Amino acid sequence: MKKTLLFFLLVTFSAFYSFSQSTKYGVRAGMNVSNMDFDPDASFSNQHRNGLMIGFFGEFGLSKSVAFAPELQFSSEGSKATDFRLDFIQIPAMFKFRLSEKFHLGLGPQAGIKVYEHEDGIKNFVYSGVGGIEFKLSHTLFLDARYTYGFTNVLEDDVPFEGRNTNIQFGFGYKF
């Protein structure tokens, strides 16, 4: 499955590269503030987890005001409780809309693959929605903030409650 997702990402990059009006590549890194929302509410102390995120992206101009930006990133998420510390390799696929010369708004889906500990009661694949805003500091440097909401229950079906991951990312990046 991991090979299939990697193949899909490479095909997406190459397809958009072939017909995009402007293409940029870059790296971004930053901090996560994440938490798990449980239904019914957790009977234990459910505190947020601070973590790191790092990744690389492509940004393919579809028009003067819209771009497609697939990304591959490592992200530390979950909650502070040891059993719910989750690390993912994620593939956000955002559409970015130019609000002004300095501000861009992004929105799109995201797929995640859990990095370690298989058969621990946590699903290996999760799906989320991502929204964010980007502020250009210069032609190559930017700051961004994103909010991610988990669409899928990250806990296995035999667990008696549901858990959804939510995450706020504060990042900075460099476009080549």
C-alpha positions as CSV (number, residue, x, y, z in Angstrom):
1,M,0.0,0.0,0.0
2,K,2.9,2.4,0.8
3,K,4.3,1.7,-2.7
4,T,1.0,2.5,-4.2
5,L,0.7,5.8,-2.4
6,L,4.3,6.7,-3.4
7,F,3.6,5.9,-7.0
8,F,0.4,8.0,-6.9
9,L,2.3,10.9,-5.5
10,L,5.0,10.7,-8.2
11,V,2.5,10.4,-11.0
12,T,0.6,13.5,-9.5
13,F,3.9,15.5,-9.4
14,S,4.9,14.6,-12.9
15,A,1.4,15.2,-14.4
16,F,1.0,18.6,-12.9
17,Y,4.6,19.5,-13.8
18,S,3.9,18.8,-17.5
19,F,1.1,21.3,-17.8
20,S,1.4,23.7,-14.9
21,Q,1.9,27.4,-15.6
22,S,4.5,27.9,-12.9
23,T,6.1,25.2,-10.7
24,K,7.9,25.6,-7.4
25,Y,9.3,23.1,-5.0
26,G,10.1,23.6,-1.4
27,V,10.5,22.4,2.2
28,R,8.6,23.3,5.3
29,A,8.9,22.6,9.0
30,G,7.2,23.6,12.2
31,M,5.4,22.8,15.3
32,N,2.1,20.8,15.9
33,V,-0.4,21.3,18.7
34,S,-2.6,18.3,18.4
35,N,-5.2,16.5,20.4
36,M,-7.6,13.5,20.2
37,D,-11.3,14.1,20.5
38,F,-13.0,11.1,22.0
39,D,-16.7,10.0,21.8
40,P,-17.8,9.4,24.5
41,D,-15.5,11.7,26.4
42,A,-12.3,10.2,27.7
43,S,-12.2,9.0,31.3
44,F,-8.5,9.8,31.6
45,S,-6.6,13.1,31.5
46,N,-6.7,14.0,27.8
47,Q,-4.0,16.7,27.1
48,H,-2.7,18.1,23.9
49,R,0.6,17.0,22.4
50,N,3.3,19.3,21.0
51,G,5.3,17.8,18.2
52,L,7.3,18.5,15.1
53,M,6.5,18.4,11.4
54,I,8.8,18.4,8.4
55,G,8.2,17.8,4.8
56,F,8.6,18.8,1.2
57,F,6.1,20.0,-1.4
58,G,5.4,20.9,-5.0
59,E,3.3,23.9,-6.0
60,F,1.9,23.8,-9.5
61,G,0.2,27.0,-10.8
62,L,-3.2,26.1,-12.5
63,S,-4.0,29.8,-13.1
64,K,-2.8,33.2,-11.8
65,S,-4.8,32.8,-8.6
66,V,-5.0,29.0,-8.1
67,A,-2.3,26.4,-7.4
68,F,-2.3,22.7,-6.5
69,A,0.2,21.8,-3.8
70,P,0.7,18.1,-2.9
71,E,3.0,17.5,0.0
72,L,4.8,14.7,1.8
73,Q,5.4,15.3,5.5
74,F,6.3,13.6,8.8
75,S,4.0,14.8,11.6
76,S,4.0,14.0,15.3
77,E,0.3,14.1,16.5
78,G,-2.2,12.5,18.9
79,S,-2.4,13.4,22.6
80,K,0.0,13.5,25.5
81,A,-1.1,10.0,26.8
82,T,1.5,7.5,25.8
83,D,-1.0,5.1,24.1
84,F,-2.2,7.9,21.8
85,R,1.1,9.5,20.7
86,L,0.8,9.1,16.9
87,D,3.4,9.8,14.2
88,F,2.3,9.9,10.6
89,I,3.7,10.2,7.1
90,Q,1.0,12.4,5.6
91,I,0.1,13.4,2.1
92,P,-1.9,16.7,2.0
93,A,-3.2,17.7,-1.4
94,M,-4.2,21.3,-1.0
95,F,-5.6,23.8,-3.5
96,K,-4.1,27.3,-2.8
97,F,-6.1,30.4,-3.6
98,R,-4.3,33.8,-3.9
99,L,-6.0,36.4,-1.8
100,S,-3.3,39.0,-2.4
101,E,0.4,39.2,-3.2
102,K,1.3,38.1,0.3
103,F,-1.6,35.9,1.5
104,H,-2.7,32.6,0.1
105,L,-5.6,30.4,1.5
106,G,-5.3,26.6,1.2
107,L,-7.9,23.8,1.4
108,G,-7.9,20.1,0.7
109,P,-7.8,16.5,1.8
110,Q,-5.1,14.6,3.5
111,A,-4.2,10.9,3.8
112,G,-1.9,9.6,6.6
113,I,0.0,6.4,7.2
114,K,0.9,5.5,10.8
115,V,4.7,5.2,11.2
116,Y,5.2,2.6,13.9
117,E,3.6,-0.1,16.2
118,H,1.2,-2.1,14.1
119,E,-1.7,-3.9,15.8
120,D,-1.7,-1.4,18.7
121,G,-5.4,-0.5,18.5
122,I,-4.8,2.4,16.2
123,K,-5.6,2.3,12.5
124,N,-2.8,2.4,10.0
125,F,-4.5,4.7,7.5
126,V,-6.4,7.9,8.4
127,Y,-8.1,10.7,6.4
128,S,-8.4,14.3,7.2
129,G,-9.3,17.7,5.9
130,V,-6.8,20.6,6.0
131,G,-7.3,24.3,5.8
132,G,-4.7,27.0,6.2
133,I,-3.3,30.4,5.4
134,E,0.2,31.3,4.1
135,F,2.0,34.6,4.4
136,K,4.9,35.3,2.1
137,L,7.9,37.0,3.8
138,S,9.9,37.2,0.5
139,H,9.9,35.5,-2.9
140,T,11.3,32.3,-1.3
141,L,10.4,32.4,2.4
142,F,6.9,32.0,4.0
143,L,5.1,31.4,7.3
144,D,1.9,29.4,7.5
145,A,-0.7,28.1,9.9
146,R,-3.0,25.1,9.3
147,Y,-5.8,23.3,11.0
148,T,-6.4,19.6,10.4
149,Y,-9.6,17.8,11.4
150,G,-9.7,14.0,11.3
151,F,-12.6,12.6,9.2
152,T,-12.0,9.0,10.3
153,N,-11.9,7.3,13.7
154,V,-8.3,6.5,14.3
155,L,-9.1,3.7,16.8
156,E,-9.7,0.1,15.6
157,D,-13.3,-1.0,15.2
158,D,-13.2,-3.3,18.3
159,V,-12.4,-0.4,20.6
160,P,-15.6,0.7,22.5
161,F,-15.1,4.5,21.8
162,E,-14.1,6.7,18.9
163,G,-11.1,9.0,18.6
164,R,-10.5,11.7,16.0
165,N,-7.3,13.6,15.6
166,T,-7.2,17.4,15.5
167,N,-4.1,19.4,14.8
168,I,-2.9,23.0,14.5
169,Q,0.4,23.5,12.6
170,F,2.6,26.6,12.7
171,G,5.2,26.3,10.0
172,F,7.8,28.1,8.0
173,G,9.2,27.2,4.6
174,Y,11.4,27.8,1.7
175,K,10.4,27.7,-2.0
176,F,13.2,26.9,-4.5
